[in-house]
């Protein structure tokens, strides 16, 4: 465990699936979160559905905006149907904000806007998990 990691968060037995086509984004998010929460990297929703069975159901999905753009807003409903109660955060950059806003309207719970920082990612995940230290879930200029 690293300095600055809250032990209570590291042992609360909740998990995050990072579902993104971009390997670098997946690895960065997994690295940012793994000290405080069980985190799994997956390249496709199908990999997530296969892995998230039985006791390994995710509590939060960090969904890459590229998958949402390629598959449409129905992907949000599909993930919620596969994992009832899951919280979905869309990982986006400024150039794809319109896609992220559409995903929010389809039922996603928030967005994480690049550039990603350790503090912002952890705060967003804490917020959707109802843990202390949360942050505003939507900070997209299109939503104003």
Order of alpha helices (4+ residues) and beta strands (2+ residues): alpha-beta-alpha-beta-alpha-beta-alpha-alpha-beta-alpha-beta-alpha
